[in-house]
């Protein structure tokens, strides 16, 4: 995939995150963005996971909440 693909996907996540009606919906968006960023990083060693997640509109707190209890 190219940068434009990652940017387009991040834009969709940012829109979904911004319009999420509640914390549950936001957590789902965050979880999917984190999972996809793992796949993208495996596919492309130059993929910048932090930059992608920031473009998705996620904060450090979002990532910490989503990772708590899910990944060790």
N, C-alpha and C positions, 0 to 999 in steps of 0.2 A: 504494500500500500504506500501511497505517497503522502506528503504533508497535507495536500489539499483534502485527501480523504479523512485524515485524522482531524483536521480543522472542521470539516463539515459535520462529522460525528460529534465533536465537542460542542458545536453550536446547537445541535439538537438537544444534547444533555443540558446545556445551559438554559435553554428555553423551558424544558420540562422541569428542571430544578426550580427555576424562577416562578413557575406557575403551579407548583405543587400545592395542593390544598391543605396539607397537614404534614406533621413530622413523619408519619408512616410512609406517605408517598415520597417525601424527600429522601428517606432512608433507602427506599427501593431504587431510586435514581442513582444515589451514591453507590449502592452495592453493585449495580450493573456497570457503572462507570469504572469502579475499581476492578471488577472482574475483566472487563474488556481491556483495561490498561495492562493487566497481566498478560493477556493474550498478545496484545500489540508488542509488548516488550520482548516476548519470546520470539515473535516473528521478525522483529527488527531491533538489533542490538543498539542502534543509534536512537531509538525511540525515547523521548524524554517524558517519562511518566508524570513527573511533577508538573511540568508545563501543560500537559494534556489535562490533568485534573483541575488545574487552575482555570484553563480555558472552558472546562465544563461548569465553572462557577462554584466549585467546591472549596471549602476552607480546610485548614489543618484540623479544626475541631470536627468537621464532618468526617474526615478520614479516620480520626481517632475513635469516634463514636461507632462508625461502621466496622472497624477492625476489632473493637473490644468484644472478646468472647467468640469471635469468628475465626481469627487466625492467630496462631501462637507464634 
